[in-house]
């Protein structure tokens, strides 16, 4: 009996609780309740004021025509360099030049003792004179009918042999003399008068320093920008700056570095510029359309590319990859920027591509700086 009363009591309690829950009216599904909560939160946020747009300074940079600068390291070298050597052995009889002396083409550099060769030449000259007289006599007799034609032919052959012997003697004497093959400077003279030398021994090094050559290697990426006859600026390690003309571009790349040899001819009439000096070579390409901007404007994209940020017609941030045409003391000369671009010159590192911003014109000081930089690179 007591057990039956407990069950009835439990049922009554459950019924009362259910009636109280129904009375609250909150008997919708759990999902609906969550949606109502989100809607309420959105309505609350909509009532709040919108966050202000970030302000950036923009400028349409002036356009300039600027020649691309291709900087490479190199060295100076003589246009011509030759090592003079003897063809025969002997003792140096004459050495009329000194180390560092300028010589002209055809000047005597060295002469070996050749008294026997000179005697051979005199003997050969006498023989030629004799054979010439014999030939003339034979020819005269043959015309008068007093000598056969065969005798004339023999005299002619003897004369030709004597003349050949004379030429051979002169050639042997010429091997004892060395002359300058071109105008230049005696850079090395390792022999002295009176010393004995063997055939093939070095006697002097002759170099031509006008024009002087600046030699370097240009990368395969920059090869398309340079042309024969183009101007180049050369700065030597001692601070000397000169101008030259590109006269040679190799068409065969170095296998190890994939670079191409170039030669720049530098006028050097007074021979004041030496060979073998370290040089910075700046090759100038054809002028291209570009803008001049401070280095601080250059930034990185979200993908890590180097470029500049600008704003479009809707004041949204856009990114333009750049081509660095030149790096001058007054700023970077950049290509690849559209003519209508408004470049962000202040605040570019605080915004991202696609973000809406408030673009305001750059201040007067920035404009003057940019205009001045552009004028300085023309």
Rosetta blueprint (number, residue, H / E / L):
1 X L
2 X H
3 X H
4 X H
5 X H
6 X H
7 X H
8 X H
9 X H
10 X H
11 X H
12 X H
13 X H
14 X H
15 X H
16 X H
17 X H
18 X H
19 X H
20 X H
21 X H
22 X H
23 X H
24 X H
25 X L
26 X L
27 X L
28 X L
29 X L
30 X H
31 X H
32 X H
33 X H
34 X H
35 X H
36 X H
37 X H
38 X H
39 X H
40 X H
41 X H
42 X H
43 X H
44 X H
45 X H
46 X H
47 X H
48 X L
49 X L
50 X L
51 X L
52 X L
53 X L
54 X L
55 X E
56 X E
57 X E
58 X E
59 X E
60 X L
61 X L
62 X L
63 X E
64 X E
65 X E
66 X E
67 X E
68 X E
69 X E
70 X E
71 X E
72 X E
73 X E
74 X E
75 X E
76 X E
77 X E
78 X E
79 X E
80 X E
81 X E
82 X E
83 X E
84 X E
85 X E
86 X L
87 X L
88 X L
89 X L
90 X E
91 X E
92 X E
93 X E
94 X E
95 X L
96 X L
97 X L
98 X L
99 X L
100 X L
101 X L
102 X E
103 X E
104 X L
105 X L
106 X L
107 X L
108 X E
109 X E
110 X E
111 X E
112 X E
113 X L
114 X L
115 X H
116 X H
117 X H
118 X H
119 X H
120 X H
121 X H
122 X H
123 X H
124 X H
125 X H
126 X H
127 X H
128 X H
129 X H
130 X H
131 X H
132 X H
133 X H
134 X H
135 X H
136 X H
137 X H
138 X H
139 X H
140 X H
141 X H
142 X H
143 X H
144 X H
145 X L
146 X L
147 X L
148 X L
149 X H
150 X H
151 X H
152 X H
153 X H
154 X H
155 X H
156 X H
157 X H
158 X H
159 X H
160 X H
161 X H
162 X H
163 X H
164 X H
165 X H
166 X H
167 X H
168 X H
169 X H
170 X H
171 X H
172 X H
173 X H
174 X H
175 X L
176 X L
177 X E
178 X E
179 X E
180 X L
181 X L
182 X L
183 X L
184 X E
185 X E
186 X E
187 X E
188 X E
189 X L
190 X L
191 X L
192 X L
193 X L
194 X L
195 X L
196 X E
197 X E
198 X L
199 X L
200 X L
201 X L
202 X E
203 X E
204 X E
205 X E
206 X E
207 X E
208 X E
209 X E
210 X E
211 X E
212 X E
213 X E
214 X E
215 X E
216 X E
217 X E
218 X E
219 X E
220 X L
221 X L
222 X L
223 X H
224 X H
225 X H
226 X L
227 X L
228 X L
229 X L
230 X L
231 X E
232 X E
233 X E
234 X E
235 X E
236 X E
237 X L
238 X L
239 X L
240 X L
241 X E
242 X E
243 X E
244 X E
245 X E
246 X E
247 X E
248 X E
249 X E
250 X L
251 X L
252 X L
253 X L
254 X L
255 X L
256 X L
257 X L
258 X L
259 X E
260 X E
261 X E
262 X E
263 X E
264 X E
265 X E
266 X E
267 X L
268 X L
269 X L
270 X L
271 X L
272 X L
273 X L
274 X L
275 X L
276 X L
277 X L
278 X E
279 X E
280 X E
281 X E
282 X E
283 X E
284 X E
285 X E
286 X E
287 X E
288 X E
289 X E
290 X E
291 X E
292 X E
293 X E
294 X L
295 X H
296 X H
297 X H
298 X L
299 X E
300 X E
301 X L
302 X L
303 X L
304 X L
305 X L
306 X E
307 X E
308 X E
309 X E
310 X E
311 X E
312 X L
313 X L
314 X L
315 X L
316 X E
317 X E
318 X E
319 X E
320 X E
321 X E
322 X L
323 X E
324 X E
325 X E
326 X E
327 X E
328 X E
329 X L
330 X L
331 X E
332 X E
333 X E
334 X E
335 X E
336 X L
337 X L
338 X L
339 X L
340 X L
341 X L
342 X E
343 X E
344 X E
345 X E
346 X E
347 X L
348 X H
349 X H
350 X H
351 X L
352 X L
353 X L
354 X L
355 X L
356 X E
357 X L
358 X E
359 X E
360 X E
361 X E
362 X L
363 X L
364 X H
365 X H
366 X H
367 X H
368 X H
369 X H
370 X H
371 X H
372 X H
373 X H
374 X H
375 X H
376 X H
377 X L
378 X L
